[in-house]
């Protein structure tokens, strides 16, 4: 059972890293929710470069810290506790993405 959990965590991490490095200035208007519905004037006022730096750092840190929490809990407790802790570690920082992401809008 531990092998399936480890593979699942690695798969999620790969997805987060692909998201972090995959979203860039060229494809942001297609991939970023909210940014893709902005008018041209709103996009001009939005600090896309700053947001993309934050976005990349956010997803890389979430991948790293959630995995570290998972490994620590797996070693100290059992797989059920590890997956619950991992899930909480993924969900807890989500409001930070929304709140901090709104700071890049100059409207």
C-alpha positions as CSV (number, residue, x, y, z in Angstrom):
1,X,0.0,0.0,0.0
2,X,2.9,2.4,0.7
3,X,4.2,2.0,-2.8
4,X,0.9,3.2,-4.3
5,X,0.8,6.2,-2.0
6,X,4.4,7.2,-2.8
7,X,3.7,6.8,-6.6
8,X,0.5,9.0,-6.2
9,X,2.4,11.7,-4.3
10,X,5.2,11.7,-6.9
11,X,2.6,12.0,-9.7
12,X,1.0,15.0,-8.0
13,X,4.4,16.5,-7.6
14,X,5.2,16.0,-11.2
15,X,1.9,17.7,-12.1
16,X,2.7,20.7,-9.8
17,X,6.2,21.1,-11.3
18,X,4.8,20.9,-14.8
19,X,2.2,23.6,-13.9
20,X,4.9,25.7,-12.3
21,X,7.3,25.6,-15.3
22,X,4.6,25.2,-17.9
23,X,2.6,28.4,-17.4
24,X,4.4,31.3,-18.9
25,X,3.8,34.7,-20.4
26,X,3.0,33.2,-23.8
27,X,0.2,30.8,-22.7
28,X,-1.1,32.6,-19.6
29,X,-4.0,34.1,-21.4
30,X,-5.2,30.5,-22.2
31,X,-4.3,28.7,-19.0
32,X,-4.8,31.1,-16.1
33,X,-8.3,31.2,-14.8
34,X,-9.5,34.8,-14.4
35,X,-6.7,36.2,-16.6
36,X,-8.1,34.6,-19.6
37,X,-11.5,36.4,-19.1
38,X,-9.9,39.9,-18.6
39,X,-10.3,42.5,-21.2
40,X,-7.1,43.8,-22.9
41,X,-7.2,46.9,-20.7
42,X,-7.4,44.8,-17.5
43,X,-4.6,42.6,-18.7
44,X,-2.4,45.6,-19.3
45,X,-3.0,46.7,-15.7
46,X,-2.2,43.2,-14.3
47,X,1.4,42.5,-13.3
48,X,1.7,39.2,-15.1
49,X,5.5,38.9,-14.7
50,X,5.3,39.3,-10.9
51,X,2.3,36.9,-10.7
52,X,4.1,34.2,-12.7
53,X,7.1,34.4,-10.4
54,X,4.8,34.0,-7.4
55,X,2.8,31.3,-9.2
56,X,5.9,29.3,-9.9
57,X,7.3,29.7,-6.4
58,X,3.9,28.8,-4.9
59,X,3.5,25.5,-6.8
60,X,7.1,24.4,-6.2
61,X,6.9,25.1,-2.5
62,X,3.5,23.3,-2.1
63,X,5.0,20.3,-3.9
64,X,8.1,20.3,-1.7
65,X,6.5,21.0,1.7
66,X,3.5,18.7,1.2
67,X,5.8,15.8,0.2
68,X,8.0,16.5,3.2
69,X,5.0,16.4,5.5
70,X,3.8,13.2,3.8
71,X,7.2,11.5,4.3
72,X,7.5,12.5,7.9
73,X,4.0,11.3,8.8
74,X,4.5,8.1,6.9
75,X,7.7,7.4,8.9
76,X,6.3,8.4,12.2
77,X,2.7,7.1,12.0
78,X,1.0,5.1,9.3
79,X,-0.2,5.5,5.7
80,X,-3.7,6.8,6.6
81,X,-2.3,9.6,8.8
82,X,0.3,10.4,6.1
83,X,-2.4,10.8,3.3
84,X,-4.6,12.9,5.6
85,X,-1.7,15.2,6.5
86,X,-0.7,15.3,2.8
87,X,-4.2,16.3,1.8
88,X,-4.4,19.0,4.4
89,X,-0.9,20.3,3.3
90,X,-2.2,20.6,-0.2
91,X,-5.5,22.3,0.7
92,X,-4.4,24.6,3.4
93,X,-2.3,27.0,1.2
94,X,-4.9,27.3,-1.5
95,X,-6.4,30.5,0.0
96,X,-2.9,32.0,-0.1
97,X,-2.8,31.6,-3.9
98,X,-6.1,33.4,-4.2
99,X,-5.4,36.2,-1.7
100,X,-1.8,36.9,-2.8
101,X,-2.7,36.5,-6.5
102,X,-5.2,39.4,-6.2
103,X,-2.4,41.7,-5.1
104,X,-1.0,41.7,-8.7
105,X,-4.0,43.4,-10.1
106,X,-3.6,47.2,-10.4
107,X,-7.2,48.0,-10.9
